[in-house]
Amino acid sequence: MKYAGRIVTPLTDKAVLSLRSGDKVLISGIIFTGRDAAHRRIADSIGGNRPLPFDLNGQVIYYVGPSPTPPGKTCGSAGPTTSGRMDPFTPLLLDLGLKGMIGKGTRSSEVIDSMVRNKAVYLGAVGGAAALISKSITRMETVAWPELGPEAVFRMRVEDFPVVVLIDAYGKNLYETGPRQYLRDPAGRPGEE
């Protein structure tokens, strides 16, 4: 697979604005994990004026609950979960500086509007490739709420973590443009409209 480029976290506006829907990119640096339970706790902390376990500014959150770590490995399988479950919390996090999200599935119009307003990007990891994805994770540690098990917040160091830009900071959405492109020509060649 050919990649359009590499990005390094934390993300800057310049890096985010250089990405286009459909680009295949490799991420290196630190990403944080968080699913439903962690997002609720983050929102509760913000609402209660309590400090967050990590600074959201420029960060990327991966919607994943890693499986238990086998002996001799950095982590277990780490495939994406459905992102829409985090939609109620996402605009708040974007307003506080979150720059990227990794998951699978569509996002609400409120999230997309917030991404455009805050210059953020939604990236897709391939569902079903969890064991392969975990090979890009070189270190993992619990950051907050260990009692949540796989839904705790983890800090992951990644190297060449493969993703596709699903929705860019301009609001262009691969879930809308991809099917239209395919319908024009199922072989993947640009067709006439």
Backbone bond lengths (Angstrom), bond angles and torsions (degrees), N, CA, C in turn:
res aa  C-N    CA-C-N  psi(-1)  N-CA   C-N-CA  omega(-1)  CA-C   N-CA-C  phi
1 M - - - 1.445 - - 1.528 108.68 -
2 K 1.308 116.74 135.95 1.455 121.25 179.99 1.535 109.50 -92.20
3 Y 1.332 116.07 132.35 1.457 121.66 -179.41 1.515 110.06 -105.30
4 A 1.347 115.03 139.71 1.458 121.03 -178.18 1.522 111.07 -72.74
5 G 1.320 116.89 -22.12 1.453 118.63 -178.98 1.506 111.89 169.72
6 R 1.333 113.46 -171.89 1.454 121.71 179.60 1.521 108.66 -124.48
7 I 1.329 116.03 145.90 1.456 120.85 173.39 1.524 107.88 -127.98
8 V 1.326 115.07 151.45 1.456 121.47 -178.60 1.523 108.15 -123.65
9 T 1.324 115.40 135.11 1.466 120.38 177.81 1.522 109.47 -88.88
10 P 1.357 117.47 154.10 1.460 126.83 -3.03 1.528 111.11 -68.20
11 L 1.330 115.41 151.22 1.463 121.47 -175.77 1.522 111.16 -82.36
12 T 1.309 114.98 141.84 1.461 121.75 173.96 1.525 108.76 -101.26
13 D 1.326 116.52 163.55 1.467 120.10 174.46 1.522 110.37 -56.54
14 K 1.331 116.63 -41.60 1.463 120.81 -178.47 1.531 110.98 -59.73
15 A 1.335 116.56 -44.93 1.469 120.06 179.87 1.520 110.57 -64.13
16 V 1.329 116.82 -44.93 1.471 121.30 -178.52 1.520 110.53 -63.25
17 L 1.327 116.78 -44.64 1.467 120.61 -177.11 1.531 112.57 -70.47
18 S 1.332 117.65 -15.66 1.470 120.30 178.08 1.531 111.88 -81.37
19 L 1.335 117.28 -13.43 1.466 121.81 -176.44 1.523 111.02 -87.83
20 R 1.320 115.48 142.67 1.459 121.39 178.41 1.520 109.45 -125.53
21 S 1.316 115.24 146.16 1.452 121.41 177.52 1.523 109.51 -51.69
22 G 1.331 116.07 129.93 1.448 121.75 -178.56 1.519 113.95 98.97
23 D 1.339 117.76 -17.33 1.467 120.30 177.59 1.526 109.96 -63.33
24 K 1.317 115.69 140.26 1.465 121.91 171.68 1.524 106.29 -102.47
25 V 1.334 116.56 122.87 1.457 120.24 -176.74 1.530 110.67 -132.45
26 L 1.331 114.59 162.31 1.459 122.59 176.53 1.519 108.26 -113.77
27 I 1.330 116.84 131.00 1.462 121.91 -179.86 1.524 109.18 -104.51
28 S 1.326 115.82 137.50 1.458 121.84 170.66 1.520 107.95 -130.45
29 G 1.332 115.62 149.67 1.461 121.17 -179.76 1.512 111.13 122.52
30 I 1.320 115.62 -151.29 1.464 122.18 -178.62 1.521 109.81 -101.36
31 I 1.323 116.51 132.05 1.465 121.62 167.92 1.526 107.20 -127.41
32 F 1.307 116.04 153.69 1.460 121.67 178.96 1.521 109.16 -109.15
33 T 1.317 116.14 153.18 1.452 119.99 177.22 1.517 109.62 -105.18
34 G 1.307 115.99 156.02 1.452 120.38 176.52 1.513 110.60 -176.76
35 R 1.327 114.79 129.39 1.455 120.82 175.18 1.520 108.43 -117.54
36 D 1.325 116.95 -160.09 1.463 122.64 -173.25 1.525 113.09 -51.43
37 A 1.329 116.42 -55.49 1.469 120.24 -174.37 1.520 111.29 -62.60
38 A 1.324 117.50 -42.08 1.461 120.74 178.88 1.525 110.86 -65.29
39 H 1.323 117.39 -39.93 1.464 120.18 178.78 1.536 110.92 -63.52
40 R 1.320 116.55 -39.44 1.474 119.02 176.60 1.520 110.61 -60.80
41 R 1.323 116.15 -43.39 1.468 119.79 -179.36 1.521 111.68 -67.66
42 I 1.314 117.20 -38.22 1.470 120.16 176.62 1.523 109.34 -62.19
43 A 1.331 117.25 -46.95 1.471 120.93 179.81 1.528 110.95 -62.80
44 D 1.333 117.09 -40.31 1.471 120.17 177.53 1.524 111.05 -63.60
45 S 1.331 117.26 -39.68 1.465 120.80 178.34 1.521 110.52 -63.38
46 I 1.328 116.57 -43.75 1.464 120.31 178.91 1.524 109.91 -63.49
47 G 1.350 116.51 -46.21 1.463 120.80 179.79 1.519 112.87 -63.92
48 G 1.328 116.88 -31.17 1.460 121.29 179.65 1.511 113.47 -92.50
49 N 1.331 117.01 8.91 1.462 122.15 179.19 1.527 112.80 59.15
50 R 1.341 116.24 33.01 1.463 121.45 178.25 1.526 108.74 -100.49
51 P 1.332 116.91 149.78 1.475 119.12 -179.09 1.522 111.61 -65.44
52 L 1.306 115.53 147.56 1.459 121.39 177.26 1.527 109.98 -84.69
53 P 1.325 117.18 155.87 1.466 119.79 -179.64 1.530 113.83 -71.63
54 F 1.331 117.13 -12.97 1.463 121.54 175.78 1.514 108.29 -154.63
55 D 1.325 115.47 153.90 1.459 122.06 179.12 1.523 108.53 -76.15
56 L 1.311 116.97 126.09 1.471 121.28 -178.50 1.527 113.09 -76.12
57 N 1.304 117.74 -18.80 1.456 121.21 -171.65 1.535 112.41 -60.10
58 G 1.319 115.53 116.76 1.460 122.02 177.92 1.517 115.24 77.69
59 Q 1.322 116.86 3.18 1.463 120.36 -172.64 1.531 112.95 -86.35
60 V 1.326 113.10 166.99 1.462 123.67 176.71 1.516 107.52 -122.28
61 I 1.330 116.67 133.17 1.466 121.70 175.03 1.525 108.37 -111.39
62 Y 1.319 114.71 129.80 1.465 122.73 177.59 1.521 107.39 -100.95
63 Y 1.316 116.38 121.86 1.466 121.77 179.21 1.523 108.52 -80.28
64 V 1.325 115.57 90.11 1.458 121.91 -174.62 1.523 109.63 -150.74
65 G 1.306 115.33 150.10 1.455 122.26 169.65 1.509 106.39 -123.89
66 P 1.338 118.08 93.96 1.459 119.61 -174.05 1.531 111.95 -59.53
67 S 1.311 115.84 143.43 1.461 119.97 176.33 1.536 108.65 -76.24
68 P 1.331 117.97 165.35 1.469 120.00 -178.76 1.535 111.84 -53.72
69 T 1.316 114.35 146.76 1.457 120.81 -177.33 1.529 111.04 -80.55
70 P 1.333 117.48 120.43 1.461 119.90 176.38 1.533 110.62 -70.24
71 P 1.320 118.23 155.41 1.468 120.83 177.88 1.536 111.22 -54.98
72 G 1.321 114.88 134.62 1.458 120.45 177.67 1.511 115.55 81.02
73 K 1.332 117.93 2.31 1.469 121.77 -179.21 1.532 109.58 -112.07
74 T 1.332 115.81 160.86 1.463 121.58 176.51 1.515 110.90 -76.52
75 C 1.329 116.32 -39.73 1.462 121.24 178.08 1.524 108.69 -158.65
76 G 1.327 114.45 167.81 1.456 119.30 175.48 1.516 110.04 -82.05
77 S 1.310 115.98 -165.99 1.461 120.66 176.72 1.519 109.55 -55.68
78 A 1.319 116.07 142.66 1.461 120.45 -174.34 1.526 110.17 -140.77
79 G 1.330 116.00 65.63 1.455 120.41 179.56 1.521 111.81 -89.33
80 P 1.321 117.00 157.35 1.467 121.42 -176.72 1.524 112.39 -71.43
81 T 1.323 114.84 152.27 1.454 120.53 172.95 1.531 108.38 -108.56
82 T 1.314 116.23 168.41 1.460 122.03 -177.50 1.528 110.57 -64.71
83 S 1.310 116.00 123.07 1.460 122.35 -172.03 1.515 114.38 -74.27
84 G 1.319 117.87 -28.53 1.458 120.97 -175.44 1.521 113.84 -56.59
85 R 1.337 116.78 -25.04 1.462 119.66 179.70 1.527 111.47 -67.00
86 M 1.319 117.91 -20.80 1.465 121.72 179.20 1.529 112.45 -93.01
87 D 1.333 117.44 -4.90 1.465 120.81 -176.00 1.530 114.42 -54.93
88 P 1.342 120.58 -39.03 1.465 118.47 -179.53 1.531 113.29 -61.24
89 F 1.327 118.15 -24.77 1.459 121.91 -176.03 1.531 113.03 -100.13
90 T 1.311 117.25 -18.89 1.463 121.64 -168.24 1.526 114.35 -64.31
91 P 1.347 121.09 -45.76 1.467 117.87 -179.71 1.528 113.37 -57.22
92 L 1.324 117.93 -37.39 1.462 121.44 177.69 1.526 110.64 -60.66
93 L 1.332 116.73 -45.97 1.464 120.53 -179.24 1.527 111.42 -67.31
94 L 1.322 116.77 -37.69 1.466 120.02 177.47 1.524 110.64 -64.59
95 D 1.317 116.79 -40.18 1.470 120.28 177.65 1.526 111.96 -62.20
96 L 1.336 116.77 -24.85 1.469 121.31 179.98 1.527 113.07 -94.19
97 G 1.333 117.28 8.48 1.455 120.13 171.66 1.506 117.30 112.50
98 L 1.339 118.83 -3.18 1.458 120.48 176.48 1.529 108.46 -58.12
99 K 1.335 117.18 133.19 1.470 120.92 -176.14 1.515 114.08 -110.59
100 G 1.323 117.83 -18.29 1.445 118.55 -177.43 1.507 112.75 -152.66
101 M 1.323 114.67 151.32 1.459 122.45 176.89 1.515 107.01 -135.14
102 I 1.335 115.46 142.16 1.462 120.80 177.12 1.521 107.67 -121.75
103 G 1.319 116.67 129.44 1.455 120.19 178.78 1.513 110.31 -170.82
104 K 1.335 114.59 -148.40 1.460 120.29 175.14 1.517 107.99 -148.43
105 G 1.314 115.73 153.07 1.456 120.88 178.34 1.514 113.22 95.08
106 T 1.325 114.40 169.24 1.463 121.82 -175.25 1.524 111.52 -74.13
107 R 1.334 115.16 164.74 1.463 122.64 177.09 1.521 108.82 -123.89
108 S 1.329 114.85 156.94 1.469 120.33 -179.04 1.523 110.72 -73.09
109 S 1.322 115.59 161.41 1.468 119.98 177.86 1.527 110.78 -63.37
110 E 1.350 117.34 -32.25 1.471 120.56 178.09 1.524 110.66 -63.80
111 V 1.324 116.75 -40.88 1.463 120.25 178.66 1.526 109.93 -66.62
112 I 1.324 117.27 -44.86 1.466 120.41 -179.36 1.522 110.71 -62.30
113 D 1.335 117.74 -43.59 1.466 120.58 177.05 1.530 110.97 -59.39
114 S 1.328 116.49 -41.36 1.459 120.95 179.37 1.527 111.49 -67.47
115 M 1.328 116.54 -35.84 1.469 120.14 176.41 1.524 110.82 -62.35
116 V 1.313 116.89 -44.51 1.465 120.92 179.61 1.530 109.56 -63.96
117 R 1.313 116.88 -46.12 1.471 121.95 -178.78 1.532 111.37 -61.86
118 N 1.331 117.08 -37.84 1.462 122.03 -174.26 1.528 114.22 -101.42
119 K 1.334 117.39 4.26 1.471 122.25 -178.64 1.527 110.23 55.16
120 A 1.312 115.35 66.65 1.466 121.77 179.66 1.520 109.77 -127.86
121 V 1.330 116.01 167.79 1.457 121.52 -174.68 1.527 109.71 -134.64
122 Y 1.335 115.02 146.47 1.463 121.95 175.89 1.516 107.61 -112.33
123 L 1.318 115.19 122.51 1.457 122.60 -174.89 1.515 109.99 -112.68
124 G 1.315 116.57 147.73 1.457 120.99 179.36 1.513 111.72 -111.26
125 A 1.329 114.61 133.58 1.460 120.84 170.09 1.528 106.13 -104.71
126 V 1.305 116.82 151.39 1.450 120.28 -174.00 1.524 110.64 -77.29
127 G 1.329 116.03 117.54 1.447 120.67 173.12 1.529 108.70 -66.27
128 G 1.325 116.97 142.76 1.454 120.65 -179.10 1.517 113.34 90.05
129 A 1.333 117.29 -5.70 1.468 120.83 179.33 1.524 110.53 -115.13
130 A 1.337 116.73 29.96 1.462 121.71 -173.17 1.517 113.57 -57.99
131 A 1.321 117.79 -40.81 1.465 120.16 -179.42 1.526 111.11 -66.75
132 L 1.332 116.55 -37.76 1.462 120.12 178.08 1.527 111.29 -70.26
133 I 1.323 116.48 -41.53 1.462 120.55 179.34 1.526 110.07 -59.12
134 S 1.336 116.45 -40.44 1.468 119.76 -176.25 1.529 111.90 -61.70
135 K 1.316 118.07 -20.65 1.467 120.44 178.19 1.526 112.32 -68.97
136 S 1.344 117.46 -18.38 1.464 121.33 177.17 1.523 111.93 -84.12
137 I 1.327 117.59 -8.29 1.464 122.20 -178.12 1.523 108.13 -92.90
138 T 1.342 116.62 116.24 1.465 120.22 -175.27 1.524 113.33 -98.94
139 R 1.335 116.62 -17.54 1.468 120.05 177.75 1.517 108.52 -157.82
140 M 1.324 115.88 146.85 1.462 120.00 179.76 1.519 109.09 -147.37
141 E 1.339 115.65 135.48 1.459 120.17 177.05 1.525 109.55 -144.90
142 T 1.322 116.14 149.54 1.452 121.22 178.61 1.522 109.06 -75.35
143 V 1.335 116.12 133.86 1.463 122.34 179.62 1.522 111.07 -105.30
144 A 1.336 117.21 -38.42 1.467 119.79 -175.30 1.515 111.28 -156.43
145 W 1.319 115.33 150.98 1.461 125.46 173.09 1.526 113.23 54.08
146 P 1.338 116.99 56.75 1.469 119.83 -179.64 1.520 113.22 -60.19
147 E 1.332 116.85 -23.23 1.467 119.95 179.14 1.529 112.29 -64.49
148 L 1.332 117.43 -13.74 1.461 120.92 177.92 1.527 112.29 -81.67
149 G 1.316 117.35 -1.30 1.463 120.25 179.48 1.521 111.18 62.32
150 P 1.352 118.17 -127.35 1.462 119.78 -178.60 1.528 113.17 -67.19
151 E 1.341 117.40 -13.34 1.473 119.93 177.51 1.523 112.57 -91.46
152 A 1.329 118.05 3.15 1.464 121.32 174.41 1.529 108.90 -62.81
153 V 1.321 116.13 167.67 1.461 120.17 173.39 1.525 107.28 -89.14
154 F 1.340 115.30 123.83 1.458 122.15 176.99 1.519 109.22 -113.54
155 R 1.321 115.86 149.03 1.466 122.30 170.04 1.524 105.83 -101.76
156 M 1.323 115.65 122.50 1.468 120.74 179.38 1.520 109.41 -114.99
157 R 1.316 115.41 132.80 1.460 119.34 167.97 1.522 106.24 -94.32
158 V 1.328 115.35 126.16 1.458 120.14 -177.66 1.518 110.64 -121.21
159 E 1.307 114.42 152.79 1.458 121.82 177.70 1.525 107.52 -132.96
160 D 1.323 116.29 117.20 1.469 122.32 179.73 1.531 111.77 53.48
161 F 1.311 115.16 51.02 1.466 122.93 178.07 1.531 107.40 -77.11
162 P 1.354 119.03 117.54 1.468 121.02 -172.05 1.535 113.19 -81.94
163 V 1.327 115.60 128.40 1.466 121.60 177.79 1.525 109.72 -141.48
164 V 1.327 114.77 164.86 1.456 123.06 173.61 1.520 107.21 -120.66
165 V 1.325 117.34 138.06 1.465 120.47 176.27 1.524 107.70 -74.07
166 L 1.340 115.79 111.31 1.462 120.38 179.41 1.522 111.51 -86.29
167 I 1.330 116.54 -44.95 1.466 121.23 177.53 1.521 106.72 -134.84
168 D 1.325 115.99 123.76 1.462 118.82 -178.21 1.529 110.86 -91.72
169 A 1.319 115.66 177.40 1.461 121.73 -175.74 1.522 112.67 -71.37
170 Y 1.330 116.92 -3.70 1.460 121.61 176.93 1.529 111.01 -99.86
171 G 1.335 116.28 -1.30 1.455 121.16 178.78 1.516 114.79 89.67
172 K 1.322 117.73 2.63 1.466 120.02 178.30 1.525 108.22 -73.17
173 N 1.328 115.52 129.63 1.453 122.51 -167.43 1.526 110.67 -119.48
174 L 1.330 117.17 115.41 1.459 121.69 -179.45 1.528 111.83 -62.81
175 Y 1.331 117.37 -27.06 1.469 119.94 177.41 1.530 111.33 -67.37
176 E 1.325 117.61 -19.13 1.467 121.23 175.60 1.528 111.47 -97.80
177 T 1.324 116.59 -45.45 1.467 119.53 -174.88 1.528 112.54 -77.21
178 G 1.328 117.92 -33.60 1.463 121.13 -178.26 1.514 113.48 -60.22
179 P 1.342 118.63 -52.39 1.472 119.04 179.04 1.527 113.20 -61.39
180 R 1.339 117.15 -37.28 1.467 119.39 178.34 1.530 110.11 -63.33
181 Q 1.341 116.33 -42.11 1.469 120.45 178.98 1.523 110.02 -62.43
182 Y 1.320 116.94 -43.65 1.462 121.38 -179.01 1.534 110.71 -63.83
183 L 1.310 117.13 -41.33 1.462 120.33 -179.37 1.525 111.58 -64.93
184 R 1.326 116.63 -31.33 1.473 119.23 176.53 1.517 110.25 -66.96
185 D 1.341 116.71 -38.97 1.460 119.88 179.64 1.535 109.54 -159.06
186 P 1.326 117.39 102.68 1.457 120.92 -177.56 1.529 114.10 -58.43
187 A 1.322 118.39 -18.93 1.473 121.23 178.11 1.514 111.81 -79.16
188 G 1.355 117.00 -5.87 1.456 120.37 177.18 1.505 114.53 92.47
189 R 1.348 118.34 3.57 1.456 120.13 178.00 1.522 108.80 -90.31
190 P 1.322 117.41 140.98 1.470 119.34 178.28 1.522 110.62 -56.75
191 G 1.304 115.51 129.71 1.458 120.30 -179.71 1.513 110.57 -110.26
192 E 1.285 114.97 177.95 1.464 119.94 177.67 1.515 109.28 -87.69
193 E 1.321 115.52 143.48 1.462 119.26 179.50 1.504 109.76 -94.05
